[in-house]
């Protein structure tokens, strides 16, 4: 493979791995803040224990996420120096703000939260974890602001062959950011919620610390169902925005080569043939693509062939059609995973409403355990669709990926770094999984056991919950 393809592969692999941890940090921070709020309001020490237990997983995840995230910014200078040179005056500002404002906010108040349990008042301690949760959101905001510029560049002027920021407010109010940010943050909340429900379901199946994990499950299930529905609504808004700003991505996600009719049908399944530019064996839902695109059951959508001709007139000769199979199927994997999350969440709320969490179905708890994988699948496939669907552009309409790569690196150097980073990340992943398993096995009362104290003050009630 050439240098461009290897550089793309390296950035994709390291970014995907890093993004396993980002939504977990954002989601767990919110849940921990909710749990500690309930402790402060109700005075029930079990909620304090919940904040501490899930906080251990949050801190492990946060540490590994920081390590893996550092490499992302280095890559812009190592593999993508021409890109950095062209957009550095725009792209660098939000990254700097994220590091100086959001990350330092998180780091400072994480320290207070870790060491301040017995040193500051309950309310000050509670404020610290809410500020951590706010910091994770602000961090996501500034990173997504930079990404939104790549999807829909605004607030800049070209000077001496470089893009220079001339309107920070235009960047902050970028329409792409306004639809991308809520979609991403709500997905992160769902990720944290399904992690908690999944681990809680496993412990409930094992009949371990039943009362503790039932309460954890219920809190996370409420957050999970609200955020899952929110993701679907925000995703619908994002799809509609794409019709106007990146119609080629929308067409590729549908495998739509020629203009659709009016009304337009949504394709559930198809066999994509990029070489001959046809889609066959299509299974479609009438009117649905029109509704997704315009919130009404009428309206046509442009196909890739029409858009290719328009792009050639606007940007010159070239192939402006992205990898269609990847864009098409990653979108459907995201939708399928998100739909399963909603179904599981609805049934969990039904059990809670009918007060059946005392004796939940074993099969459902098994589904909930494996359901913790659904958000990472949805997140990863969604970002693959977002980034691959933008190709061949790094900055849409301004700079192609081929023109963005560093001119002086060799394919051998990039291949070596790909292998090295993959090996290091694999080790980090194994370490994180090992630490998670260790904490989960010990359970929330490990410290009490070490001191010979009671295992679970609620165990007498909970021990018969599954009998």
Phi and psi in degrees as a GROMACS rama.xvg file:
@    title "Ramachandran Plot"
@    xaxis  label "Phi"
@    yaxis  label "Psi"
@TYPE xy
-81.4682  176.497  UNK-2
-62.211  -40.3541  UNK-3
-62.6635  -47.7653  UNK-4
-65.2967  -40.4074  UNK-5
-65.8842  -39.1243  UNK-6
-65.4808  -39.6553  UNK-7
-64.5853  -42.1347  UNK-8
-62.4346  -41.474  UNK-9
-66.0011  -45.1313  UNK-10
-65.1709  -39.9852  UNK-11
-63.593  -46.3525  UNK-12
-67.0831  -44.0734  UNK-13
-70.4566  -36.162  UNK-14
-70.2321  -43.2075  UNK-15
-60.4506  -44.2557  UNK-16
-64.0239  -44.4109  UNK-17
-60.6184  -38.0515  UNK-18
-75.9072  -7.52933  UNK-19
-62.4156  -31.0093  UNK-20
-94.7994  -30.2596  UNK-21
-59.2067  -54.7353  UNK-22
-66.101  -28.3211  UNK-23
-64.2794  -43.325  UNK-24
-62.3297  -45.5805  UNK-25
-63.9536  -45.5884  UNK-26
-68.6662  -43.9824  UNK-27
-67.3503  -36.305  UNK-28
-58.8128  -42.7203  UNK-29
-64.4076  -46.33  UNK-30
-63.4471  -41.4824  UNK-31
-63.3558  -40.6608  UNK-32
-62.8095  -40.2497  UNK-33
-64.5926  -44.3344  UNK-34
-63.129  -42.476  UNK-35
-70.1653  -32.5642  UNK-36
-61.003  -42.1107  UNK-37
-65.5504  -34.6616  UNK-38
-64.625  -45.5801  UNK-39
-66.3991  -38.7049  UNK-40
-76.3564  -39.0604  UNK-41
-99.103  -19.4774  UNK-42
72.3177  14.8435  UNK-43
-87.4063  116.884  UNK-44
-63.9468  -19.277  UNK-45
-65.349  -33.9335  UNK-46
-69.2309  -34.4915  UNK-47
-62.5356  -43.6002  UNK-48
-61.6793  -37.7694  UNK-49
-63.6076  -45.7445  UNK-50
-60.4361  -39.5917  UNK-51
-70.1648  -42.5403  UNK-52
-65.909  -53.0375  UNK-53
-68.6606  -24.0378  UNK-54
-64.4398  -32.6684  UNK-55
-62.2507  -43.9642  UNK-56
-66.2307  -38.4935  UNK-57
-59.5975  -45.4834  UNK-58
-67.0007  -40.2106  UNK-59
-61.0281  -48.1947  UNK-60
-63.3249  -41.8547  UNK-61
-61.5187  -42.5197  UNK-62
-63.5939  -46.3308  UNK-63
-67.6301  -37.3112  UNK-64
-61.9066  -39.028  UNK-65
-62.8027  -45.0728  UNK-66
-61.2728  -46.1736  UNK-67
-72.1907  -26.2587  UNK-68
-75.7744  -26.6822  UNK-69
-58.1884  -38.2586  UNK-70
-65.4313  -28.3212  UNK-71
-58.6552  -46.1898  UNK-72
-72.0328  -34.5473  UNK-73
-61.9109  -33.5536  UNK-74
-64.1804  -29.6687  UNK-75
-61.7906  -34.8333  UNK-76
-84.4854  -31.1924  UNK-77
-79.3808  -55.4711  UNK-78
-100.555  -19.0687  UNK-79
-128.709  48.9717  UNK-80
-67.7078  -36.1868  UNK-81
-65.8432  -36.9443  UNK-82
-64.0542  -47.5145  UNK-83
-61.3004  -38.4262  UNK-84
-65.3639  -37.0357  UNK-85
-76.8673  -42.5985  UNK-86
-115.047  8.60952  UNK-87
-57.2215  -34.592  UNK-88
-72.2887  -16.922  UNK-89
-101.04  -49.9817  UNK-90
-70.9966  -33.1017  UNK-91
-68.951  -31.9496  UNK-92
-62.379  -51.7548  UNK-93
-63.9251  -33.423  UNK-94
-66.3541  -38.7198  UNK-95
-67.728  -41.6925  UNK-96
-63.5688  -40.5017  UNK-97
-59.0308  -42.9787  UNK-98
-71.7295  -44.7985  UNK-99
-78.3873  -30.9165  UNK-100
-101.835  -64.9399  UNK-101
-68.495  -47.8004  UNK-102
-66.4296  -40.4968  UNK-103
-67.957  -33.4828  UNK-104
-61.8618  -48.568  UNK-105
-58.2051  -51.8953  UNK-106
-62.2402  -43.1885  UNK-107
-62.0656  -49.056  UNK-108
-81.8622  -19.2395  UNK-109
-63.3536  -40.7305  UNK-110
-61.5284  -43.5402  UNK-111
-63.6252  -40.5071  UNK-112
-65.9944  -41.1868  UNK-113
-67.3467  -48.5414  UNK-114
-99.575  -1.22309  UNK-115
-102.605  9.41774  UNK-116
-55.0758  -43.608  UNK-117
-107.995  10.3268  UNK-118
-116.279  -19.4934  UNK-119
-126.802  166.062  UNK-120
-67.3456  162.707  UNK-121
-58.1894  -41.489  UNK-122
-70.9815  -38.3925  UNK-123
-64.245  -41.8903  UNK-124
-63.717  -40.1811  UNK-125
-63.9897  -42.3757  UNK-126
-59.9375  -35.6042  UNK-127
-63.0957  -41.479  UNK-128
-73.6938  -31.6258  UNK-129
-67.9122  -33.9082  UNK-130
-70.1502  -32.6815  UNK-131
-62.7922  -45.6406  UNK-132
-60.9309  -40.7486  UNK-133
-64.3611  -39.9793  UNK-134
-62.0811  -39.6615  UNK-135
-63.7585  -37.3251  UNK-136
-67.9388  -42.9878  UNK-137
-63.7157  -38.4201  UNK-138
-60.2052  -45.9699  UNK-139
-62.3928  -38.1207  UNK-140
-59.711  -48.7291  UNK-141
-72.1132  -34.2763  UNK-142
-66.3142  -43.0879  UNK-143
-69.3309  -28.848  UNK-144
-60.331  -43.409  UNK-145
-64.5588  -43.3563  UNK-146
-65.4083  -37.3627  UNK-147
-63.6103  -34.3361  UNK-148
-61.5863  -37.9233  UNK-149
-66.7483  -33.6042  UNK-150
-79.1827  -39.9487  UNK-151
-144.566  86.932  UNK-152
-67.9816  126.538  UNK-153
-142.967  167.541  UNK-154
68.2793  35.6978  UNK-155
-143.433  166.797  UNK-156
-140.251  147.591  UNK-157
-87.3556  123.184  UNK-158
-135.905  120.388  UNK-159
53.8937  40.9613  UNK-160
76.6079  12.0388  UNK-161
-128.069  149.817  UNK-162
-84.9594  125.705  UNK-163
-122.543  135.802  UNK-164
-67.6441  132.484  UNK-165
-129.701  1.7782  UNK-166
-156.486  92.2225  UNK-167
-64.8622  -32.6397  UNK-168
-65.5956  -34.5247  UNK-169
-64.1405  -36.3203  UNK-170
-67.0293  -42.7874  UNK-171
-67.6089  -33.6635  UNK-172
-99.8119  16.0813  UNK-173
-53.6415  126.874  UNK-174
-57.2432  -34.556  UNK-175
-61.7302  -41.5824  UNK-176
-65.8063  -38.7151  UNK-177
-66.9665  -23.7651  UNK-178
-99.0272  -27.0986  UNK-179
-78.6246  -38.8284  UNK-180
-63.5215  -52.5256  UNK-181
-62.5924  -36.7409  UNK-182
-61.4626  -43.0884  UNK-183
-72.4176  -43.9853  UNK-184
-68.3883  -41.8269  UNK-185
-63.3969  -36.9599  UNK-186
-64.0251  -35.3048  UNK-187
-66.762  -41.3485  UNK-188
-61.2355  -40.953  UNK-189
-64.4823  -35.8088  UNK-190
-63.3358  -48.6568  UNK-191
-62.3688  -40.4837  UNK-192
-64.3195  -44.3387  UNK-193
-72.8856  -25.5209  UNK-194
-65.2769  -44.669  UNK-195
-67.2944  -44.5848  UNK-196
-65.7041  -35.777  UNK-197
-65.497  -47.5036  UNK-198
-66.3726  -41.0807  UNK-199
-62.8749  -41.0642  UNK-200
-61.0443  -40.894  UNK-201
-61.8513  -45.7213  UNK-202
-67.8337  -34.0889  UNK-203
-68.2963  -37.8104  UNK-204
-61.9747  -35.772  UNK-205
-81.9486  -4.17577  UNK-206
57.5763  43.2525  UNK-207
-112.893  128.332  UNK-208
48.2036  55.0425  UNK-209
-60.162  -49.6552  UNK-210
-60.8488  -43.4575  UNK-211
-59.676  -50.55  UNK-212
-78.5884  -22.1726  UNK-213
-66.5311  -44.9368  UNK-214
-63.6312  -42.7617  UNK-215
-60.0218  -43.5959  UNK-216
-59.8986  -45.5374  UNK-217
-66.7716  -42.8663  UNK-218
-61.9832  -46.7043  UNK-219
-67.5463  -35.2428  UNK-220
-63.3977  -39.4761  UNK-221
-64.2636  -47.0979  UNK-222
-62.2478  -39.8839  UNK-223
-64.5218  -43.4755  UNK-224
-72.892  -38.1322  UNK-225
-63.661  -46.7832  UNK-226
-68.951  -34.2949  UNK-227
-65.2225  -44.1869  UNK-228
-64.2325  -38.2686  UNK-229
-62.4622  -38.9228  UNK-230
-60.7977  -43.5559  UNK-231
-63.2512  -43.3057  UNK-232
-65.9776  -45.6423  UNK-233
-65.6065  -36.6622  UNK-234
-64.1671  -37.1121  UNK-235
-62.203  -42.8748  UNK-236
-63.8217  -39.0827  UNK-237
-66.3373  -40.1508  UNK-238
-61.6035  -41.4593  UNK-239
-64.7437  -36.9593  UNK-240
-65.5212  -36.9743  UNK-241
-63.2692  -32.1378  UNK-242
-57.5264  -35.3113  UNK-243
-87.827  -34.2516  UNK-244
-101.942  -33.8168  UNK-245
-135.612  66.3455  UNK-246
-62.2826  -27.2225  UNK-247
-64.4819  -39.7519  UNK-248
-63.4012  -42.1568  UNK-249
-63.3226  -43.219  UNK-250
-65.3532  -40.62  UNK-251
-65.8503  -37.301  UNK-252
-66.8621  -15.9997  UNK-253
-105.026  -3.61668  UNK-254
60.9735  34.2069  UNK-255
-96.7932  102.278  UNK-256
-83.1809  -45.2227  UNK-257
-107.157  161.14  UNK-258
-56.5236  140.05  UNK-259
-74.3933  165.69  UNK-260
-79.0095  -176.047  UNK-261
-126.951  110.47  UNK-262
-79.2343  163.331  UNK-263
-99.103  136.585  UNK-264
-94.2169  145.19  UNK-265
-89.4708  132.257  UNK-266
-88.4797  118.238  UNK-267
-79.8093  -43.1669  UNK-268
-144.831  145.736  UNK-269
-162.4  156.249  UNK-270
-97.7336  118.371  UNK-271
-96.7855  129.731  UNK-272
-122.583  88.8532  UNK-273
-65.2991  -30.1063  UNK-274
-64.3226  -44.3626  UNK-275
-96.4064  -0.766023  UNK-276
55.6991  53.0884  UNK-277
-139.393  154.232  UNK-278
-123.025  131.19  UNK-279
-128.782  175.724  UNK-280
50.9308  43.1115  UNK-281
-81.2551  137.217  UNK-282
-115.082  119.328  UNK-283
-125.067  153.734  UNK-284
-109.626  115.014  UNK-285
-59.5177  146.614  UNK-286
71.7207  -16.8637  UNK-287
-68.6278  -38.3482  UNK-288
-66.3871  -35.712  UNK-289
-61.9578  -42.34  UNK-290
-66.1972  -43.1647  UNK-291
-62.4717  -33.8347  UNK-292
-85.3912  -35.5474  UNK-293
-130.851  2.23945  UNK-294
59.0704  30.5414  UNK-295
-150.925  159.681  UNK-296
-91.6663  41.2322  UNK-297
-154.114  159.354  UNK-298
118.942  139.263  UNK-299
-101.495  161.391  UNK-300
-124.246  134.588  UNK-301
-69.3891  144.186  UNK-302
-91.777  169.097  UNK-303
-64.9859  -34.4682  UNK-304
-64.7375  -43.2429  UNK-305
-63.5366  -44.4082  UNK-306
-67.8352  -34.1739  UNK-307
-60.5544  -44.2018  UNK-308
-64.3776  -40.0553  UNK-309
-66.4437  -41.1093  UNK-310
-67.0124  -35.3377  UNK-311
-64.2628  -37.1254  UNK-312
-68.9639  -36.6609  UNK-313
-81.3743  -38.2897  UNK-314
-118.043  -3.30878  UNK-315
98.4518  175.22  UNK-316
-60.6063  147.562  UNK-317
155.001  169.28  UNK-318
-100.475  110.498  UNK-319
-104.926  11.5239  UNK-320
-90.9009  124.268  UNK-321
-74.2374  175.804  UNK-322
-62.0713  105.181  UNK-323
-72.4745  -45.3322  UNK-324
-58.3045  -45.617  UNK-325
-62.786  -45.574  UNK-326
-65.0123  -42.7101  UNK-327
-62.7633  -51.4152  UNK-328
-79.3  -31.8293  UNK-329
-63.5982  -36.1891  UNK-330
-63.7039  -41.9827  UNK-331
-73.0408  -33.0721  UNK-332
-64.6082  -41.977  UNK-333
-60.2565  -47.1578  UNK-334
-63.8406  -41.7839  UNK-335
-64.2429  -45.5934  UNK-336
-63.9753  -42.7417  UNK-337
-63.6503  -38.3725  UNK-338
-65.4269  -40.723  UNK-339
-63.7056  -37.9595  UNK-340
-60.5811  -43.1698  UNK-341
-64.3039  -43.8324  UNK-342
-61.5366  -45.8768  UNK-343
-63.8894  -41.5545  UNK-344
-64.5662  -41.7039  UNK-345
-61.883  -42.723  UNK-346
-68.8025  -35.7498  UNK-347
-63.072  -42.2939  UNK-348
-65.8706  -37.0218  UNK-349
-60.4292  -44.8935  UNK-350
-61.6509  -40.7755  UNK-351
-66.7331  -42.3735  UNK-352
-63.797  -38.9594  UNK-353
-85.9038  5.87956  UNK-354
55.7431  43.6282  UNK-355
-105.87  9.16197  UNK-356
-69.756  -13.8553  UNK-357
-64.3269  -35.3572  UNK-358
-133.63  64.816  UNK-359
-69.1394  152.928  UNK-360
-64.1805  136.107  UNK-361
-61.7997  -40.6801  UNK-362
-64.0741  -37.4971  UNK-363
-66.9796  -41.262  UNK-364
-64.4751  -33.9184  UNK-365
-65.8251  -41.6653  UNK-366
-61.4552  -41.6992  UNK-367
-65.9951  -34.9237  UNK-368
-62.4107  -50.5064  UNK-369
-71.6209  -17.9755  UNK-370
-64.9574  -16.6833  UNK-371
-65.341  -15.7152  UNK-372
-83.0265  -18.2498  UNK-373
-62.8918  -47.0821  UNK-374
-60.6807  -44.3342  UNK-375
-60.2634  -35.917  UNK-376
-64.6851  -46.1613  UNK-377
-64.8699  -44.3936  UNK-378
-60.725  -47.79  UNK-379
-64.7412  -48.2239  UNK-380
-65.4942  -34.6194  UNK-381
-64.8608  -42.9696  UNK-382
-71.6176  -32.6764  UNK-383
-62.206  -44.4685  UNK-384
-61.4055  -43.1965  UNK-385
-63.4322  -45.3679  UNK-386
-83.6918  -40.9205  UNK-387
-70.5432  -33.5039  UNK-388
-68.4084  -16.447  UNK-389
-83.7243  -16.2924  UNK-390
-58.9706  147.555  UNK-391
-90.0852  18.7028  UNK-392
-93.423  140.853  UNK-393
-86.6693  -51.1711  UNK-394
-113.204  115.507  UNK-395
-56.2935  123.523  UNK-396
80.9513  -7.21243  UNK-397
-117.316  -42.2817  UNK-398
-146.594  130.513  UNK-399
-85.6591  160.997  UNK-400
-62.8818  -38.8566  UNK-401
-62.3979  -34.0497  UNK-402
-83.4807  -4.87128  UNK-403
-93.1493  -19.3548  UNK-404
-72.3106  152.61  UNK-405
-64.4573  133.448  UNK-406
-77.0889  -20.4741  UNK-407
-102.998  1.9114  UNK-408
-90.191  153.844  UNK-409
-107.26  160.697  UNK-410
-64.2638  -32.4181  UNK-411
-64.9025  -40.4947  UNK-412
-64.1788  -43.2046  UNK-413
-68.1224  -40.824  UNK-414
-60.6781  -42.1393  UNK-415
-61.6467  -42.9026  UNK-416
-68.6851  -34.9727  UNK-417
-61.1269  -47.6267  UNK-418
-63.9902  -43.077  UNK-419
-64.9909  -48.7551  UNK-420
-64.4879  -38.8315  UNK-421
-62.3238  -42.0376  UNK-422
-64.942  -44.2591  UNK-423
-64.3152  -42.8152  UNK-424
-66.1816  -36.2822  UNK-425
-62.0414  -41.2948  UNK-426
-64.1894  -44.892  UNK-427
-60.1154  -41.0661  UNK-428
-62.5095  -42.9162  UNK-429
-65.1009  -39.4724  UNK-430
-62.6173  -45.9233  UNK-431
-61.7488  -47.1823  UNK-432
-60.4188  -42.075  UNK-433
-61.2319  -42.609  UNK-434
-67.5838  -40.2661  UNK-435
-59.1505  -47.8378  UNK-436
-62.2503  -39.953  UNK-437
-62.501  -46.2849  UNK-438
-65.4351  -43.1545  UNK-439
-65.9982  -41.1115  UNK-440
-63.9518  -40.6047  UNK-441
-65.8965  -33.935  UNK-442
81.6627  177.814  UNK-443
-75.1613  -12.9868  UNK-444
-111.151  23.4811  UNK-445
-60.98  -41.4019  UNK-446
-65.6973  -38.3383  UNK-447
-63.7343  -41.1935  UNK-448
-63.8435  -37.3219  UNK-449
-62.8274  -27.4714  UNK-450
-102.115  9.29902  UNK-451
72.208  24.5532  UNK-452
-92.8192  175.996  UNK-453
-59.8717  141.963  UNK-454
-71.4204  -50.6024  UNK-455
-154.979  111.635  UNK-456
-62.6649  -16.0041  UNK-457
-105.079  5.30152  UNK-458
-66.6215  -30.6018  UNK-459
-61.3972  -40.4044  UNK-460
-72.1653  -43.2514  UNK-461
-80.3153  -19.6404  UNK-462
-64.6167  -21.133  UNK-463
-103.996  8.46039  UNK-464
-63.7896  -28.9804  UNK-465
-110.821  8.01224  UNK-466
